[in-house]
Amino acid sequence: VTPTLLALLESRYELKTPKEVAWMGSALDMSEEFRSIKNIPLMRNKNELKEFVDGEKLYSDGSVFSLDENMDLGSTFGGSKSESKMQSFKAMNAYVTNNNKIIPDDLAVFTVKEEQFTDSETIWLNSVYNGQDSDKGYFIARDLAFDKKFDKALLLCKYILSDVPSHIDTKILMGRVNVWQGNYDTSIKILNDCIKMNPNYIDSYSALFDVYFWSERSKEALALIETVKENSASAHEIEDKIERARNQARKKRITAFLEKIKKSDTETAINSFESE
């Protein structure tokens, strides 16, 4: 879409376009008759790239199908080239993202603060993680957190995010580790940042509901229920945590009501309870 719009503006309004751009695709195919001439990688979710449109073929997790003008699938053969094209794209994608080659730092509108690590920290980090696979690094950090080696887990998380700032699972893990250490405010800030990064990703909400429950922040939890239902199609996956938040809010209201009754302020207590 972006190269198509820029090409239109360039041809009609003499817009000067940059010589180097931050995308690998080309303009939309404007043919009025059916044809499929594009190579289009398709991502199932945040990290799974298993489908690849190769012209009029669709490669999907080892199988190859033909595409017709109604986007219906049919059986076909000879998918080795399609698989090879997908693997080439994945390699190129990994290179530009892991090595920060999408756009030069001096042209970036938003810059990522570079983390500084001591010599001893760097030695330890290199001993547990080679910096080549952020998903593998995340699982190492998660295991460290499960073993209650929180400082080491946080250090590895920072190292991963210094290289791949968009690795949302690592950011969520940082939020969880902070709450396990009792740093509620820090955890809430991190997890809210995760929600802003990807409002549809349910794991961020799941972690934040836990923080609100443990810190007894019922009002915030109730507000989060509306947010997750508005933004995420997967809200049903954490229905147990949503119901837990509602139950906690009810119990807090009932407790406050009984306290007012004890203080012989029955009328005020009833009015307050009914209004809530």
Beta strands, then each sheet from edge to edge (+ up, - down):
strand 1: 39-43
strand 2: 49-54
strand 3: 57-60
strand 4: 63-67
strand 5: 73-75
sheet 1: 1+ 2- 3+ 4- 5+
end
